Amino acid sequence: MQPDWPALGTGMEEDGLLDRAGGAIRSGRVPGARGLKRVWCGTSDGATCVICELSIDHGDIEVQGFFRDPARDFHFHVHCFNAWDTARFL
């Protein structure tokens, strides 16, 4: 099955994903550089990715970020988390 989210590896896709991650931070949809307490990686139960806003297929690997505010935990595709992790320090 072909993933719906952009794959990293070429400049255009990586820049687009970094732009999306930066936009999510600027809009306040996801926190930036501060507040991340821990991350968890495991299989998804079908959550929505906070960066690309697409569903993470049931059983696919996801990253879940836990922040200081316990009401603010977020689900990410692995590539989207990597883009967010880069964008939060730019």
C-alpha positions, 0 to 999 in steps of 0.5 A: 500500500502506498502511503498518503503522506509525503516521504522524506528523501528529496529536497522538495518533499522534505521542504514541504513537510518541514513547511507543514510542521513549521505551520503547525507550530506557528498556528499553535496546533502543536507546541514548538521547542519547549514542553516535550517530556517524552515520546513513545513509538508503537503501533497506531490504533488509527489516530490522526497525525497532527502535522499532515492531518491524515490518519495513521493506518491501524498497525502502522508505526506512530510516534506519540509526543507527551508534553508538560500539559497532560491534555496535550499529547499528539500523534505523528507519522514517523516522517512527520515527527522527524520534520516537526523535530527539525522545524521546532528548532529552526 
